[in-house]
Amino acid sequence: MSRLNRELSLLQGIGLLTTSLLGTGIFVVPAAAAAMAGEASLWAWPLLTLLVLPVAFTFAKLGQQYPHAGGAPSLIGRAFGLSMERSVALLFLAVIPVGLPAALKMTSGFWYAIAPITPTGDMAIQLLTLGLMLVLGQKPARASGQVQTAIALIIITTVASFWWLGDLTDNTADLMPISGTQWSAIPAALALMFWCFVGLEAFTHMGEEFKNPQRDFPLALLLGVLLAGAVYWACSLAVVNFGTYGDHQSNATSLPQLVALLWGEHWRWLAAAIGYLACFASINIYLQGFARLLWSLADEGKLPASLAQRNRHGVPARAFNLVVFACAVCALAGWSWGLSIEELMRYANGNFILVYLLSMAAGCVLLRGWARWMALLATLLCGLVLILLGEQMLYALGVLVFFLLSGRINIWRQARMVR
């Protein structure tokens, strides 16, 4: 029986996951990938979507059989024990100091396209964003589902307008070019593009809140991945055809460039608003996932009981408030120290992939039949991506080892006290 209100429909679930996957990536990564691989990036997107499907399928089967607000750490704990569950939960939460401040910086970055912003104004936008999420987080899960479904439709409509106004549908011969394609550049582009599909693990925390988790959770996960992959490819085609990519600055302003080119210069403000909403949606699903992880651990007696309290709407508001407060503190710290987005994300990426890898390994233990073979394939894929990170994976591995050793030391101390 679900411990949280079952309110999410299939459509709302697809909206939540799609906006989580699109997030900031839809307006930056297609341009960056095109700068690396040119027209070959148009082949890389469907290839990446196919590679991610085993991971999505494994998450879907695990969430279907074991719907739990604890998400990926709970699944890993079922397979490898309580100590690993606690350590992975802390590893997941360790993303907050680095990953979320980076995403918040992106929300304010879109407004630079229409007006100069001081560092103080930048920080004010980030804190205002957190304030809006704090209000939304007090509402039932269906409220976030409705808001993010609307944002997903806005993003999809925007990308569709590029096709319509740019007459891309008439150039069917250029949809998947073969001659002159830089095939050798695809692997490097895939390593960059993989981050567009980070977000599956956060979505697993919402499994208990589907009206029909056995049917709708896996469908929402798989359909959300396919829809996001299609939107990324469609946006990439527009970027490649209109050449709105190149250096770092061109890639970062790819969306305003496309909007100004196809809609007119006076619509740049709308491009900033759409980019902001995409960032808002992506961050919101992570905050919701973090809050449910804290609530689940507290509800099971693994964290202070005060975090297990729910408000009148039945949502873990106290845990959500704590997550938002922690994000605000980390954002202020990053602002005062002058840390860049690249520096922050460099440390966050390894955490996500390591959680993916351990979740897929849990699938190898918990699932049966051909689903186990799919989990094994996904495990190998995640392991390969982790290796490609190089030095970036050391932060995540170090954090996980630290938490595991800390847990062992606590068990040893408790055993000595009993004696």
N, C-alpha and C positions, 0 to 999 in steps of 0.2 A: 504493500500500500504506500502511495506517495505521501511524503511528509510535508510537501508544499502544494499550493493550489494548482490544480490542473486546468490551465486556461489557454495554453497556446494551441492554435490551429496549425494545420499543415502550411497554409499560405504565410502565416506570421512567422513560422519557423524558417521557411525559405528566405523570407525577408531579413530576418535576424542574421542568418549565416551569410547571405549574399553581401549585405552591407559590411559584415565583419571582414570578409575576404577582399572585397573591393577597396574599402577604406581609402587610405591615401595612395595606395599603389596604383589605382586606375588612372591617376592623373600624372604620375611620375615614371613608373617602371616601364610602360610601353615605349616611352621616349628614350629612356636609358638603355633598354634592350635593343632598340633600333640603332642607337649610336654604337653599340658593340657589334651587332650582327647584321645590320641593314635589313634587307628583305628576308633574310633567313629567319628573323624573329617571327615572321608570319607562320613559319612551320614550327617554331619552337613552342608557341602557345598551345596548339592542340596536342603536341607531344608531351608537354608538361602536364596538361590536364589528364592525359591517359596515365602518366606515371603517378599522379597523386590519387587517382581513383582507388588503388589498392589500400592506401592509407585511409581514405574516406570510408571505404567499405568496411575495413576492420573496426574503425571507430563506430560505424553504424551498427555492426553486429554486436559489439561490446555494449553500446548504449541501449540496444534493443533488449538484450538479455539481462543487463545489470543497470537499469536506469537509476542514477544516483546523483544528488547535487554535488557530491565530492568530485565528480568528473574524473579526469585522467588519474590523479593520485589514488582515488578509491579503487579504480580498476587495477592499477599497479599493485596496490596493497593486497588485493584479492589473490594476485598471482605470486607475489614475492614477500608478503608479510607486512606487519604493522610498521616495523622500522623503516622499510623502504617507502611505505605510503607517507609517513610523516616527513621523511627527507625530501621526497619529490614534491609534496605540498609546499614545503618551505622553498624548494628550488623554483617552483612556479611563482610563488609570492616574491621571490628575489628579483623577478622581472620589474616589479613596481619601481624601484629606485632608478632604473636606467631606461627601460622600454617606454613606460607611459609618459615621462617628461619629454622624451623625444617625439612621441606622437602629439603631445600638446603643443610643442614648438611648431609642428606642421600645421596645426589649426590656425595659428596666428600668421604663419607664413603666406597663406593665400591672400591676405589683405594687403600685403606689400605690393601686389599688382595694381592696386587702385589708389593707394595713398601712402606717403611715408609714415612710418611708425617708429617711435622711440623705443628703446629697450624697456622702459617702464610701461609704455602702452602695450608692448608685446606681452609682458607678464600679466597685465590687467586682463587681456583677452583670454589668456590661459586660465586664470582664476575664475573669470566669468563663465567660461566653458564648464569648468568643474562645478560651479554653482548651479548651472542649468541641469547637469547630470544628477546632482544631488537631489533636486526637486523631482526629476523624472524617476529616480531610483526609489522614491517612497511609494510610487504607484504600483499596481499589480503588473505582473510580467506581460500581460496582454497589451498594456500601454506602450511599453518599449517595443513590442512586436509590431504594433500599429504604426508607431512613429518611424521605425526603421524600414518597414515595408514601403512606406511612402517615400523615404529617402532612396531606397533601392529603385523604385519606379522613376524617380527624378534622374538618377544616374543613368539608367538604361535609356530613358527618353533623350537625355543629352547626347549620348553616344549615337543613338539612332538618328538624331538631327544632323550629325556630321555626315552620315551616309546619305541622307536625303538632300541636304543642301550642297554637298560636295559631289553629287551624282556618282557615288561609288558603286551603286548597283548596276550602272551601265558599263563599268569596266571589269566585267567578269573574268577577263583573261589575266588580270593583274591580281586576282584574289590570292592565288597561291603560286607565285612565280617560281620557275625552275631554272631557267637559263641565267647565268651570272650570279647565282645565289652563293653566299659564303657559308658553305656547309660546315667548315671547320670552326666557325665562330659560335655554333649552336651550344656546345657544352658550357662555355663561359657564360653565355647568356642565360642558360638554364639555371646555373648557380645563383645568378642575381634574381631571376624571376620566381624562384621557389618561394621567396618570402611573401609573395602575393597570396599564397595558400596557407600561411600561418594564421591560425584562428580556429581551426577545427577542434583543437583541444579545449579552447574556452567554451565552445558550443556544447561540449559534452556535459557541462554543469547544468544545462537547461533541460536535461532529459526527463527529470521528474515532473516538469511543469507542462508537458504536453497532455492534451485531452486523451489522446490514444497513442502512448509512447511506442507500443509494439509496432504499430503501422506507420505513424507519422514521423517519428524521430529519424529512422534510417532513410525514409523518402526525402525529408527535408535536407538531410546531410548530403545525399548523393545528388539530388536535383540542384541544391545550392552550389555545389562544386561545378557541375556542368554549366549552370547559368553564368557563374562568375568567369569560367574559362571562356565561354562564348563572348561575353562582354569585353574581356581583356583582348581577345583576338580582334574584335570589331574595332575597338579603340586603336589598337596597334596598326590596323590597316589604314585608318585615317591619318595617324601620325606619319607613317611611312609615305603615303601618297602626297601629303602636303608638306613634308619635310620639316615638321616642327620638332626637330631634335638636333643634337650636335654636342655642344659643350655642356658643362654642368648647369650653367644659367639657363640655356635653352631648354634643357630637359625639365628643369624645375618649373618653368613657365609654359610648358607645352599646352596645358588647358587654356590659359588666357589667350595664347597665340591662336589656337584653333577657333576659339569663340570670336575673337576680333576679326579673324579672316573670313569666317562663314556667317557670323551673325551681325558683325559690325562693331566698331571700336566702343560704342556707347554701351555695349553689353558686357564689358569686362567685369563690372561689379557683380553681375549674375554668376560669372565663372568663379569669382572668389567665394560667393555664397554657396555654390554647389560643392566646391572643394572643401569648404568648411563643414558642410553637412556630412560629407563622406567621412571626414576625419572624426566628427562627432559620433557618428554611428559606430565606427570601428572601435573607438575608445570605450564607448558605452557598453558594448557587449563584453569587453574585457573586465570592466569594473563590475558588471553584473556577475560574471563568472568568478572573479576573485571573492566577491561578497558571499556567494553561495558556497564556495570552498571553505571559507572561514566559518560560516554558519553550520555547515555539515560537520566539520571537525568539533565545533563546540557542542552540537547536539548529541554527538557520540561520546562526549566527555573527554575529548582530546585537547580541548582549549577551554578557557574560562567560560562558565555557563552563561554569563551576561551576553556573550556574542550570539547565543542561540535564541534570543528574544526576537519575536516578529511583531510588526505593527498591525493595525486594524485591517490592513489589506492582505495580511498573511505573508508579507515579504520580509526577508531578513534585513530590516532597515538599519539596525545598530551595526551589523557587520559592514553594510554598505557605507555607512557614514565614516567608519574607521578607515576603510579603503580610500575614500575620497580625501579624507584628512591627510593620510599618508602620501597620497599623490601630490597634494598641495605643498606639503613640506618638501618633498623631493624636487618638485618643480622650482620652488624658491631657491633650494640649494643649488640646483643646476644653473639657474639664472645668475646667482651671485658668484658662482665659480666660472662662469663663462664657457660651460661645456657645449660643444657642438652636437648637432643631431647625429653626425657620423660617429662621434666618440661614444655617445649613449647607445646607439643601435648596435655597435660593434660588440658590446658586452651582452646585449639582450638576445641576439640571434642564437647563440649557442644554447641558452636555456630552453628555448622553444624546441629546437631540434632534438635535444637530449630527452625532453619530456615525450616527444613523438616517438623516439627510438624505444624508450622503455615501455610506452603504451603498446607499441606493436609487438614487443617481446611478450608483454602480458597477454596479448591476443594469441600468441603461439601456445601459451599455457592453458588459457581458459576456453578457447574455441575448439570445435571439433570438425572433422570432415574437411571439405575443400575450403571452408572459411579459415582453417588453421594454415593451409598452404598459402592463402592470400595474405595472411598476417605475416608469414615468413618472408614473402616477397617484399612486403611493406617494410619489414625490419631491415632487410638488406639495403633497400632504397634509402631509408633514413640514416643507416650507418655510413653509406657512401657520401651523403650530403654532409654529415658531421665531419668526416675526414677532409672533405673539400674546404671546410672552414679554416683549416690550419690552426694557427695560434688563437683564433677567435674562440675555439672550443675549450680552451684551457680555463677560462673563467667559470663556465658552467660545470665542467668536471671538478674543478677545485671546490666550488660551492657545494656540490653534491657529496663529495668525499668528506668535507668539513661537517655537514649535517649528519652523515652516517656515523662518523667517529664520535660526534657529540652525543648521539643517541646511545651508542655503545657505552660511552663513559657514564652516562646517567643510569643505565641499567646496572652497570658494575657497582656504582655507588649505592644504589637502592639495595642490591644484593648484600653488600657489606653491612648496611644498616639493619637488615633483617637478621643477620648473623649476630 
